[in-house]
Each structure stands twice: as structure tokens, then as C-alpha cells.
Amino acid sequence: MHANSIRTAVALTLSVLSVGAYASTYNGECTSKPKSEWLSTADVKARFEAKGYTVGKVKASGSCYEVYTRDKNGRKAELFVNPADATVVSQADKK
């Protein structure tokens, strides 16, 4: 019985990890503009902070910036942002 419990726990852990990874992935395109036309990560961070977000980090990923934030209510979100104009293209809420 103990071996079954371990297998069940491992299977559950793996399924939770895979759902978490899926939730924070965006496979779409955010912009087709060259990187020379992108805003800096500091500019994007400042724009979201001006809107009331607390921004942890901003990083480039494919044709997007990933912006890790907390809103005014403290809820975490990962925003997928067009780096040319800082518009939100997609969002993955975090718990």
C-alpha cells in the first residue's frame, strides 16, 4: 500500500507542475517590430508602476516581454507584453 501512495503522490505532483508550466506560457507573437524599436525593460517597468502595479522583473521572451507583477490588491500576474508599445497581449494569473 505504501508504494501505491508514493506513486500517487508523484503522479499528482507531476500533473500540478505541468499545469503550472502551461499556465505561464504564451506561444503567440507580441510584435513583429525589430528589437531596435522595442522600449527598454526599464521603460516598460515604469509604465506598469505608473498604473499601480508592483513590478518584480521584466524579461524578453521571444517577441514578448514577460512582466511579473502584483496588482493593487496584491494578486500576482505574469503579463505578456508587446515590447514596442507596452500593451498587454496575454496574462497568466498566479496564486
Backbone as JSON Lines, residues from 0, in Angstrom:
{"i":0,"aa":"M","n":[0.82,-1.2,0.0],"ca":[0.0,0.0,0.0],"c":[0.86,1.26,0.0]}
{"i":1,"aa":"H","n":[1.98,1.22,0.7],"ca":[2.88,2.36,0.78],"c":[3.41,2.75,-0.61]}
{"i":2,"aa":"A","n":[3.77,1.78,-1.43],"ca":[4.28,2.06,-2.78],"c":[3.21,2.74,-3.63]}
{"i":3,"aa":"N","n":[1.96,2.31,-3.49],"ca":[0.86,2.96,-4.23],"c":[0.7,4.42,-3.82]}
{"i":4,"aa":"S","n":[0.83,4.7,-2.55],"ca":[0.71,6.08,-2.06],"c":[1.82,6.95,-2.63]}
{"i":5,"aa":"I","n":[3.02,6.42,-2.71],"ca":[4.14,7.17,-3.25],"c":[3.92,7.44,-4.74]}
{"i":6,"aa":"R","n":[3.49,6.41,-5.48],"ca":[3.22,6.59,-6.91],"c":[2.14,7.64,-7.14]}
{"i":7,"aa":"T","n":[1.09,7.59,-6.34],"ca":[0.01,8.56,-6.47],"c":[0.51,9.98,-6.18]}
{"i":8,"aa":"A","n":[1.32,10.12,-5.15],"ca":[1.85,11.43,-4.79],"c":[2.76,11.98,-5.9]}
{"i":9,"aa":"V","n":[3.58,11.12,-6.48],"ca":[4.47,11.54,-7.55],"c":[3.66,11.95,-8.78]}
{"i":10,"aa":"A","n":[2.65,11.16,-9.13],"ca":[1.81,11.48,-10.29],"c":[1.08,12.8,-10.09]}
{"i":11,"aa":"L","n":[0.56,13.02,-8.9],"ca":[-0.14,14.27,-8.6],"c":[0.82,15.46,-8.68]}
{"i":12,"aa":"T","n":[2.0,15.31,-8.14],"ca":[2.99,16.39,-8.18],"c":[3.36,16.74,-9.61]}
{"i":13,"aa":"L","n":[3.61,15.72,-10.44],"ca":[3.96,15.97,-11.83],"c":[2.83,16.65,-12.59]}
{"i":14,"aa":"S","n":[1.6,16.27,-12.33],"ca":[0.48,16.89,-13.04],"c":[0.32,18.35,-12.61]}
{"i":15,"aa":"V","n":[0.52,18.65,-11.36],"ca":[0.42,20.03,-10.88],"c":[1.54,20.87,-11.48]}
{"i":16,"aa":"L","n":[2.75,20.33,-11.54],"ca":[3.86,21.06,-12.13],"c":[3.63,21.34,-13.61]}
{"i":17,"aa":"S","n":[3.08,20.39,-14.33],"ca":[2.86,20.6,-15.76],"c":[1.76,21.63,-16.0]}
{"i":18,"aa":"V","n":[0.73,21.66,-15.17],"ca":[-0.32,22.67,-15.3],"c":[0.25,24.05,-15.01]}
{"i":19,"aa":"G","n":[1.09,24.16,-13.98],"ca":[1.7,25.44,-13.64],"c":[2.57,25.96,-14.76]}
{"i":20,"aa":"A","n":[3.32,25.08,-15.4],"ca":[4.18,25.5,-16.5],"c":[3.33,25.94,-17.69]}
{"i":21,"aa":"Y","n":[2.24,25.26,-17.95],"ca":[1.38,25.61,-19.07],"c":[0.73,26.97,-18.84]}
{"i":22,"aa":"A","n":[0.32,27.23,-17.61],"ca":[-0.39,28.46,-17.31],"c":[0.47,29.71,-17.53]}
{"i":23,"aa":"S","n":[1.78,29.57,-17.42],"ca":[2.63,30.75,-17.55],"c":[3.35,30.8,-18.9]}
{"i":24,"aa":"T","n":[2.8,30.13,-19.89],"ca":[3.41,30.13,-21.21],"c":[2.48,30.81,-22.21]}
{"i":25,"aa":"Y","n":[3.07,31.66,-23.03],"ca":[2.32,32.29,-24.1],"c":[3.09,32.02,-25.38]}
{"i":26,"aa":"N","n":[2.47,31.36,-26.33],"ca":[3.16,30.98,-27.55],"c":[2.84,31.89,-28.73]}
{"i":27,"aa":"G","n":[2.06,32.92,-28.5],"ca":[1.71,33.83,-29.58],"c":[2.81,34.85,-29.83]}
{"i":28,"aa":"E","n":[2.58,35.67,-30.82],"ca":[3.54,36.73,-31.15],"c":[3.04,38.03,-30.55]}
{"i":29,"aa":"C","n":[3.95,38.78,-29.95],"ca":[3.6,40.07,-29.37],"c":[3.87,41.22,-30.33]}
{"i":30,"aa":"T","n":[4.93,41.1,-31.12],"ca":[5.27,42.15,-32.08],"c":[6.11,41.57,-33.21]}
{"i":31,"aa":"S","n":[6.05,42.22,-34.33],"ca":[6.93,41.84,-35.44],"c":[7.99,42.92,-35.66]}
{"i":32,"aa":"K","n":[8.0,43.94,-34.8],"ca":[8.97,45.03,-34.93],"c":[10.35,44.55,-34.5]}
{"i":33,"aa":"P","n":[11.4,45.1,-35.11],"ca":[12.77,44.73,-34.71],"c":[13.07,45.22,-33.29]}
{"i":34,"aa":"K","n":[13.99,44.54,-32.64],"ca":[14.35,44.91,-31.26],"c":[14.83,46.34,-31.13]}
{"i":35,"aa":"S","n":[15.34,46.9,-32.21],"ca":[15.78,48.3,-32.16],"c":[14.62,49.26,-31.91]}
{"i":36,"aa":"E","n":[13.39,48.79,-32.13],"ca":[12.2,49.62,-31.9],"c":[11.47,49.29,-30.6]}
{"i":37,"aa":"W","n":[12.03,48.37,-29.83],"ca":[11.41,47.99,-28.55],"c":[11.72,49.04,-27.49]}
{"i":38,"aa":"L","n":[10.79,49.2,-26.56],"ca":[11.04,50.0,-25.37],"c":[12.04,49.25,-24.49]}
{"i":39,"aa":"S","n":[12.75,49.97,-23.66],"ca":[13.65,49.29,-22.72],"c":[12.82,48.62,-21.63]}
{"i":40,"aa":"T","n":[13.42,47.64,-20.98],"ca":[12.7,46.97,-19.88],"c":[12.42,47.97,-18.75]}
{"i":41,"aa":"A","n":[13.32,48.92,-18.54],"ca":[13.1,49.94,-17.51],"c":[11.89,50.82,-17.85]}
{"i":42,"aa":"D","n":[11.73,51.17,-19.13],"ca":[10.57,51.96,-19.55],"c":[9.27,51.2,-19.34]}
{"i":43,"aa":"V","n":[9.28,49.92,-19.7],"ca":[8.07,49.09,-19.52],"c":[7.74,48.97,-18.04]}
{"i":44,"aa":"K","n":[8.75,48.72,-17.22],"ca":[8.53,48.62,-15.77],"c":[7.92,49.92,-15.24]}
{"i":45,"aa":"A","n":[8.47,51.07,-15.66],"ca":[7.96,52.36,-15.2],"c":[6.51,52.58,-15.62]}
{"i":46,"aa":"R","n":[6.15,52.16,-16.83],"ca":[4.76,52.32,-17.3],"c":[3.79,51.52,-16.45]}
{"i":47,"aa":"F","n":[4.17,50.29,-16.1],"ca":[3.26,49.48,-15.28],"c":[3.22,49.97,-13.83]}
{"i":48,"aa":"E","n":[4.34,50.45,-13.32],"ca":[4.32,51.02,-11.97],"c":[3.45,52.28,-11.92]}
{"i":49,"aa":"A","n":[3.44,53.06,-13.0],"ca":[2.59,54.25,-13.06],"c":[1.1,53.88,-13.06]}
{"i":50,"aa":"K","n":[0.79,52.65,-13.5],"ca":[-0.6,52.17,-13.49],"c":[-0.98,51.54,-12.16]}
{"i":51,"aa":"G","n":[-0.05,51.51,-11.19],"ca":[-0.35,50.98,-9.87],"c":[0.11,49.56,-9.62]}
{"i":52,"aa":"Y","n":[0.82,48.96,-10.57],"ca":[1.36,47.62,-10.37],"c":[2.68,47.7,-9.59]}
{"i":53,"aa":"T","n":[2.97,46.65,-8.84],"ca":[4.3,46.44,-8.29],"c":[4.97,45.47,-9.24]}
{"i":54,"aa":"V","n":[6.08,45.86,-9.82],"ca":[6.74,45.05,-10.84],"c":[7.98,44.4,-10.26]}
{"i":55,"aa":"G","n":[8.04,43.08,-10.37],"ca":[9.22,42.35,-9.91],"c":[10.31,42.39,-10.95]}
{"i":56,"aa":"K","n":[10.04,41.83,-12.12],"ca":[11.04,41.86,-13.17],"c":[10.36,41.89,-14.53]}
{"i":57,"aa":"V","n":[11.12,42.34,-15.5],"ca":[10.69,42.37,-16.89],"c":[11.78,41.67,-17.68]}
{"i":58,"aa":"K","n":[11.4,40.67,-18.49],"ca":[12.42,39.98,-19.28],"c":[11.89,39.7,-20.67]}
{"i":59,"aa":"A","n":[12.81,39.66,-21.62],"ca":[12.46,39.35,-23.01],"c":[12.28,37.85,-23.15]}
{"i":60,"aa":"S","n":[11.25,37.47,-23.91],"ca":[10.99,36.07,-24.2],"c":[10.35,36.0,-25.58]}
{"i":61,"aa":"G","n":[11.11,35.55,-26.56],"ca":[10.61,35.53,-27.93],"c":[10.35,36.95,-28.4]}
{"i":62,"aa":"S","n":[9.15,37.2,-28.89],"ca":[8.79,38.54,-29.37],"c":[8.02,39.32,-28.31]}
{"i":63,"aa":"C","n":[8.1,38.88,-27.06],"ca":[7.36,39.5,-25.96],"c":[8.3,39.9,-24.83]}
{"i":64,"aa":"Y","n":[7.77,40.77,-23.98],"ca":[8.34,40.96,-22.65],"c":[7.41,40.22,-21.7]}
{"i":65,"aa":"E","n":[8.0,39.53,-20.73],"ca":[7.24,38.96,-19.63],"c":[7.4,39.91,-18.46]}
{"i":66,"aa":"V","n":[6.28,40.38,-17.93],"ca":[6.29,41.34,-16.83],"c":[5.65,40.66,-15.63]}
{"i":67,"aa":"Y","n":[6.44,40.46,-14.57],"ca":[5.97,39.79,-13.36],"c":[5.5,40.86,-12.39]}
{"i":68,"aa":"T","n":[4.21,40.83,-12.06],"ca":[3.6,41.93,-11.31],"c":[2.75,41.46,-10.14]}
{"i":69,"aa":"R","n":[2.39,42.44,-9.34],"ca":[1.31,42.34,-8.35],"c":[0.43,43.55,-8.59]}
{"i":70,"aa":"D","n":[-0.9,43.31,-8.59],"ca":[-1.8,44.45,-8.79],"c":[-2.03,45.18,-7.47]}
{"i":71,"aa":"K","n":[-2.94,46.16,-7.47],"ca":[-3.21,46.97,-6.28],"c":[-3.71,46.14,-5.11]}
{"i":72,"aa":"N","n":[-4.31,44.98,-5.41],"ca":[-4.83,44.09,-4.36],"c":[-3.83,43.01,-3.95]}
{"i":73,"aa":"G","n":[-2.62,43.06,-4.5],"ca":[-1.59,42.11,-4.14],"c":[-1.62,40.81,-4.93]}
{"i":74,"aa":"R","n":[-2.52,40.7,-5.91],"ca":[-2.59,39.48,-6.71],"c":[-1.45,39.45,-7.71]}
{"i":75,"aa":"K","n":[-0.79,38.29,-7.8],"ca":[0.31,38.1,-8.74],"c":[-0.23,37.83,-10.14]}
{"i":76,"aa":"A","n":[0.48,38.35,-11.13],"ca":[0.15,38.04,-12.53],"c":[1.43,38.1,-13.35]}
{"i":77,"aa":"E","n":[1.47,37.27,-14.36],"ca":[2.54,37.33,-15.35],"c":[1.9,37.88,-16.62]}
{"i":78,"aa":"L","n":[2.36,39.05,-17.04],"ca":[1.79,39.71,-18.21],"c":[2.72,39.5,-19.4]}
{"i":79,"aa":"F","n":[2.14,39.18,-20.54],"ca":[2.88,39.06,-21.78],"c":[2.6,40.33,-22.56]}
{"i":80,"aa":"V","n":[3.66,41.09,-22.82],"ca":[3.52,42.48,-23.25],"c":[4.21,42.7,-24.59]}
{"i":81,"aa":"N","n":[3.55,43.49,-25.44],"ca":[4.16,43.93,-26.69],"c":[5.29,44.89,-26.31]}
{"i":82,"aa":"P","n":[6.53,44.55,-26.62],"ca":[7.65,45.39,-26.2],"c":[7.78,46.7,-26.97]}
{"i":83,"aa":"A","n":[7.05,46.84,-28.05],"ca":[7.12,48.08,-28.84],"c":[6.23,49.17,-28.28]}
{"i":84,"aa":"D","n":[5.12,48.78,-27.6],"ca":[4.19,49.8,-27.09],"c":[3.66,49.52,-25.68]}
{"i":85,"aa":"A","n":[4.13,48.44,-25.06],"ca":[3.78,48.07,-23.67],"c":[2.31,47.7,-23.48]}
{"i":86,"aa":"T","n":[1.64,47.26,-24.55],"ca":[0.27,46.78,-24.37],"c":[0.29,45.31,-23.95]}
{"i":87,"aa":"V","n":[-0.68,44.94,-23.11],"ca":[-0.78,43.57,-22.64],"c":[-1.43,42.72,-23.72]}
{"i":88,"aa":"V","n":[-0.76,41.63,-24.1],"ca":[-1.23,40.74,-25.14],"c":[-1.94,39.53,-24.52]}
{"i":89,"aa":"S","n":[-1.41,39.07,-23.36],"ca":[-1.98,37.93,-22.67],"c":[-1.56,38.02,-21.2]}
{"i":90,"aa":"Q","n":[-2.22,37.2,-20.37],"ca":[-1.94,37.25,-18.94],"c":[-2.1,35.88,-18.34]}
{"i":91,"aa":"A","n":[-1.23,35.55,-17.39],"ca":[-1.35,34.31,-16.62],"c":[-1.43,34.7,-15.16]}
{"i":92,"aa":"D","n":[-2.57,34.5,-14.53],"ca":[-2.72,34.83,-13.11],"c":[-2.0,33.79,-12.28]}
{"i":93,"aa":"K","n":[-1.44,34.22,-11.2],"ca":[-0.72,33.36,-10.27],"c":[-1.46,33.36,-8.95]}
{"i":94,"aa":"K","n":[-1.29,32.28,-8.19],"ca":[-1.9,32.22,-6.86],"c":[-0.91,32.6,-5.81]}
